Amino acid sequence: MGLFSFLTQEIAIDLGTANTIIIHNDKIVVDEPSIVAIDIKTEKLVAIGEKARQMQGKTHANLKTIRPLRDGVIADFNAAEQMIRGMIKMISPKSKLFTPALKMVVCIPSGSTEVEIRAVRDSSEHAGGREVYMIYEPLAAAIGIGLDVEAPEGSMVVDIGGGTTEIAVISLGGIVTNKSIRIAGDDLTSDIVEYMRHQHNIKIGERTAEEIKIQVGSSLPVLDAAPKDFVVQGPNQMTALPIEVPVSYKEIAHCLEKSLSKIDAAILSALEQTPPELYADIVKNGIWLAGGGSLLRGLDKRLSVKLGIPFNIADDPLRAVVRGTGIALKNVDKFSFLIR
């Protein structure tokens, strides 16, 4: 720590498709949906995070809500920069005198191309980052779960986020095999929108579909603790008159089957590429699930039955990645796997 260390603010950012979480001084200081509302005429930021999410699907002609990240990567450069800048301001909105230099560690999907990595770096630097480091999401998740990533032992992590599902086998501080597929929480949400349209003739938006997924989402058609049916209200496709439809978890398990089986196949494919010594470690220690998608009812059980390997859900799966990113921030000099 130098003489001017107080002029540097250190933050760890989990820049997610669905939520962005920021850690500062070992505390989670921002946990907001990754969405911004922008005035079309002036290109100015109107709202950010939860406030912008409440406007989603309800805006008028001069206002639009944008999700700057799609499939885990930056899709709208300008909106991403405004979002990062706005969320960093939430940490210390009072300090008007000077803006401290920012040292940040940002996590990125393991399948990111050079161009996508560059986009994250540029957005972070434009938002005030003086020193920007990056870490691959599955590595951050493994550190956040509490696994010893530098041990000569294989650990497997499946991080199901909003835009991507990251599957990686980690040993000796590096990723040995990885698979990053763009099937994740958002796809499950759009499956629900489609299903409700086809099956029940009811039109619903993204927010309602998300709510259905949280209330009655399931990956198994038979659950021990079954949730109550969820009543959905919306317009009939044909008549535009309001209707109410009760939805059961069994229906949702059926409608998510196609996307979930793609996740099963991706995990299997990553296991096929794993060297036998590490494979033995994984079978012994089990596979770890992180990310919001791992909260889907019965997912660990479903995967354990399909693959014959025990699956464990991380303690706080939504925040495993950002916790790991925060630990990496404190050990920037020690961890060789950070991308500079």
Secondary structure by P-SEA (a helix, b strand, c coil): cccccccbbbbbbcccccbbbbbcccccccccccbbbbcccccccccccaaaaaacccccccbbbbccccccccccaaaaaaaaaaaaaaaccccccccccccbbbbbbccccaaaaaaaaaaaaaacccbbbbbcaaaaaaaaacccccccbbbbbbbbcccbbbbbccccccccbbbbbcccaaaaaaaaaaaaaaaccccccaaaaaaaaaacccccccccccccbbbbbbbccccccbbbbbbcaaaaaaaaaaaaaaaaaaaaaaaaaccaaaaaaaaabbbbbbcccccccaaaaaaaaaccbbbbbccccccaaaaaaaaaaacccccccccc
